[in-house]
Amino acid sequence: METTVVKGLRVLEALAMSQGDRSLTDLAAECGMSKSNVHRLLRTLEECGYVRRNADTRTYKASLRLWELGLRVFSRLDLRAYARPHLVELAEATEETTHLSVFDGEAVLYLDKVDGIHAVRTYVNVGDRAPAYCSSTGKAMLAYLPDEVVERVSKNLKRFTDNTVRTPAQLRADLARIRERGYSETSGEYRAGVLGYSAAIRSPSGEVIGAIGVAGPEERMRQRDVSKTIEAVLKAGHRIETDLGFHATGTSQAAPQPAARKSSGKDRRQAAAAD
């Protein structure tokens, strides 16, 4: 590994994550390098257009060149291609239908899906939409979206089942719990008898890219090890983020098992929309 390149990237990342201009001394301390080494790297980065130097204050900041490159990469991003193998793996691990979603307007838009192995399963078509406030992928994304988005969604809460969230306060409480646990769980909120678990896919800055989830008949899913299902969902989301370049290494930790609720519905013999 070329250590000079690694050190240069370390300095550039420190500048990119800073709230304001940085001094040479600050950067050297944060990056664990000598001031002379950091100064040489900064001069090279400045010559290449990635760093701007304020001669009056003797401080440095990242230029918009980073934003330009990031925008070009993001414009070519094919989330479906990155997520597809993990959708398949999640479906194999859970034997239930898995789906990939993005947030669009006030709804969930399904980009891709892999059907479960059972004849009785949840059904969703690519291109379908579902209300964000009562679908598992929708809630997983809403939990990390700006307050103004949540407020806008909260003004149009339509009741689909007895379990559908009814008030803005209840929705905000649900989203706070999702942030605390790291995953969403919806039990018959959009379609009765359907249980869903999802995890948001996020960039290092916290931007919501999409969400991956699994859904199936509640009675059957409750009979499986729920903690393993949740762990599989979290692992799938984390691996997608890793493939997108958001993590260098690491895997998701196993999620705690939520308190099981006794299912009130039976395994249905008709198609149900994904939750």
PyMOL commands that set and color helices and strands:
alter all, ss='L'
color gray80, all
select helices_A, chain A and resi 3-16+24-31+35-47+65-75+79-94+132-134+136-142+147-154+168-181+218-223+226-243
alter helices_A, ss='H'
color red, helices_A
select strands_A, chain A and resi 22-23+51-54+59-62+97-104+107-114+122-123+129-131+184-187+194-202+208-217+272-273
alter strands_A, ss='S'
color yellow, strands_A
deselect
rebuild
show_as cartoon
